[in-house]
């Protein structure tokens, strides 16, 4: 049993957030527990993902950050483009765990 307080944040990139909200709510219900809170946030394209994550860190004051990353990047992307996880890790003093996103899971 997990005794830690957990906040799960998903940033929705698409304009049709209401359609995604239904799917997100199904996932939230599936993993529901009294100490787990799910948050669906609309992504503001004028700001970087690192900015959004840093904002959430200030809001929730976590002891640990866990990120799930997309693993199907091309060779070029892996060599020349920094991951979003790397962007966040340079600017925070919080410990970060990074896991590959399960390709079978919707979120």
N, C-alpha and C positions, 0 to 999 in steps of 0.2 A: 504494500500500500504506500502510495506517495503522500508524504505529509507536507510537502512544499506547496506554496501558492504558485500557480502557473497562469500566466497570461499568454494566450495564443493570438497573434496578430497576423492577419492575412491582408496584403495590399492588393486591391482589385485594380488592374490596369485598364480594364475595358469600360466603355461608356455605359454599357447596359448592366449596371451594378445590381439592379433589382433582380434580374435573372440569375446572376451569380450568387446572390444572397440566399436564394432557396437551396442551392447546392451546398453552400457553406453551412447553412443551418442544419442540414442533414448530417454533415460531418461533425458539427459541434454536438448534436444530439447523440451521435454514436459514441463519442468520447466524453460525454458529460460526467462531471463529478463536482462535488461541492467546492473543491479547492481549485478548479480549473475554469477560467473565464475566456471566452472567445470574443475576438473583436475583428470586425470586417471594416477596413478603412479604404476609402476611395483614394487612389494614388493621384497626387498632383504632379502632372508632367513638367511643371516649371521647376520642380525640386528633384534632387537625386534620391535614389533609394537609401543611400547612406544618410542623407538628411532626415528622411522619414524615420529611419531606425534610431538615429540619435535623439530625435524628438520623443519617440516612445520610451527610450531609456530614461530621459529626464522625467517623463510622466510616471512610469511604473517603478523606477528605482530598483531594477532587478539585481540579484547577486550574480547571476549567470545569464548569458545570452546564448541561445541555440538558433542557428540558421540552417535552413535546408536549401541546398543548391542544386541547380540544374547541371547534370553531368554529361549531357550529350552535346558538348561544345566541340567545335572543329579543332584540328591541330593548330591552325592559325589563331583562333580565339584563345586557346590555352596559352600559347607562347606570347602573343602580343597584346591581348586585352586583359586587364586586371579583372578579377572577379569582384562582385559586389561585396562579398565577405571580406576580401582584402581591404576594400575601401573603408569599411566600418572598423576593421581591426586596427587601422592606423590612428584612428581618432577617439578611441574609447579606452578606458582603463579597466573595463569590466572583462572578466574571462569570457571567451567565446568558444563554443563548440560548433563545428560545421559538419553536417551530415549530408550525404547525397540524398536527393529527393527520390522517393520510391516512384518509379514510372507507372506503377499500377494505381497509385492513389491520386484522387482528383486534386487534393490540396496538399 
